[in-house]
Amino acid sequence: MNDYNSNPTILSNRQRKFLGFVACFAGALLLGCLFTAVILILNRAFVLFGGVIWSLAISGMLAILLRPIVGIFEEKVKLRRLSSILLLYVLVLATAGSATWFFGGKVIYQTKEFLGTAADWPEQLEEKAKESLPPETWESISGQVEAFKEYWEGILGKENNTVLVLPEPEQEIYDTLGINQRETFRLLDSDERHAFFAIKGKALQIEYLNRKATEIHNRAMETIEKQGGEIAEKSAAVIKSAWSSLLSFFAQMTYLAVIPIYLFYFLSSNRNLLDELEKELSFLSTSLKDDIVFLIREFVVILVSFFRGQLLIGLLMGVGYAVGFSISGLKFGITLGLLFGLLNIVPYLGSIVGIITALLVAYFQPGGIVETGQWNVLLGCGISFVIIQVIESYYLTPKIMGQQTGLHPVVVMVSIFFWGTALGGILGMIFGIPLTAFIIVLWRLLCRKYFQRSVSHQ
């Protein structure tokens, strides 16, 4: 009877473990699908509302950076919030105007000169490779070099200025022609040009050119008549494209124009949104509400500390790079240094791009390694990089940021490229570190409060 009343186990121990594994796998798969869906939604939102998000992001980063200055004006100078913000705007405009006045022209000049010099790098690299490499090695990579030259020209653009070169006797005849006659001559093919120079007498030559101009005009009119419909369609497409470009330009200008307005409201707001959020979530259980508020507070702390720290560190590193490169004799040192510092808003990006670019500029610049074989400029840039990186790693980052994110460098690099790909560009790379740190905080909370609790109950 006792044996009959006892509840025998339906599943064996191995079967229960297998079902537990299946349940865990299904749960992990469901979480992965949800995470993927969230990323796809965010990616679509960043594509559709990129301009709006950029305006809010820039305004938020500036507010994070400048809010302590507003606080100093209020506490030390005893100004009201509105007066403090207006004074801050005046100081920012004065600083930006002074920097533009003293360094703007030099930066623009160096940028144009850098782009012009960079356009010749593939040719210089090709010449150096032909001199240094064995013939069979050069033949094996020549196709890739040509493809790279085309790709490089596509990035920087290439001006095609056709210069008419003629033998000296023919050049003398060409110089005696009028402007319209020269334009007609340029439109002739090689046989027609030979026929022109074969004619003796200037009057006959001019008559020949006038006749050819009439023929060219008639051919153009016939072509227009035959392709009128196609030309109309192309014209409409061009007008439509120009109109779209004009609307896009005005939209971009609008996004830039609203940044000071967003910034003003961000700086002037005294509302504690987290406390208000806690009141709005009163319908939730106390435990769940505390967890949500805790996660949001942690994310805000990470976001504020990261952007405030990275902006300050990037600015200081940019100044350091500009000074070091200029002392080392690197051309375009000020422009490149400030650019690399700005790119360091995304950790490691400025350093990686800076090392590669400085190496190329030091190698190809006039009087550089490719011409003189002297490595002094590159050595000076390397010393500058090492000094700036040591100062950043052992002083700036611990002093300004501390250990707010607590992420391993490998995790930082992976998160930058992952979120940059997932969210479609530089904006994802900028927000990659805070998002990764928030996910880690969320995971630790789930493990500590829910997973361990479920295990202890079992």
C-alpha angles and dihedrals in degrees: 000000000000089000090053095049095048116099108237116209110259095200126047122233092257092050092051091051091049092050090047090052091049091049092049091047091049090049092049090047091050091049090049091051091048091048091049091048091051091050092049091050091049091048091052091047091051090050095048099037101028094128093050092046091048091052092049093043094051091045091049093049092049090048090051090050098043103037093086089056090053088050091052091052090051097047103034103029094033094229126151120250095258093048090047092053093047091049089050091052091051092050093047092049091047092048093046092046092049092048091049091047095051102031107015096085093046092048092049092046092049091047093053092044091048092052091047092049094044090058089068096049097094092053092048090047090049093052092048092048092051090053097045106035127072113256095248091051092049092050091053094054101032092095092054090047091054091049090050091050091054091047091049092049089051090055099046099025125229129236114226108203108174110212117200110227118189135168113268098258092047091044089056091054091046091052091058092058125098124246095262092046091051091052090052091048091054089056094055121100122234095269092050091049091052089050090050094053091045090063114095118219129039094243092057091046092053090047089052091051092048090051091049090048089055091049092049090049092049092048090050092051092049090050091050091051093049095045098034094119093047092047090050091052092048091047090052090049091050092049091047091049092048091050091049090049090050092050090047090051092051090046091053091048089050091052089052093045094055094054094085089047093051089045092052093054093044091053096042096050116103095175118124099221093184093059090047090049090053089056092047091054093054090116090069125082115273094246095049092043091052091050094051093047090046092053093048092048091050092049092050091049092050092045095049096044094045098049095039090049097043093047093052093043092048092050093049093045091049091054090046093050092047092052094044095047093047092050090047091056097247112156116238087019096151095048095044094044094052091044093053091048091052091050090055088077079088102056115250093358095101092046094049095046091041095055093050095044095045090051092052095045093047089049099047105029118110107279090015132129096289091058105032105019088227115140097193096108093048091046091052091049090049092052089048091052093049093048094047092046092049091049091047095047100042103030117012100045096043092042099044105027105019111186098317096137098027092199125153114244091244090053089049093053094045092048092050094054094038096052092038088058096038096050096035112249148344094337090062091049091052093051094039097094097049091045093050092047090050092051090051091050089049092050093049091050092050092048094047100040107028112017095046090044092054091048092049091051090055 
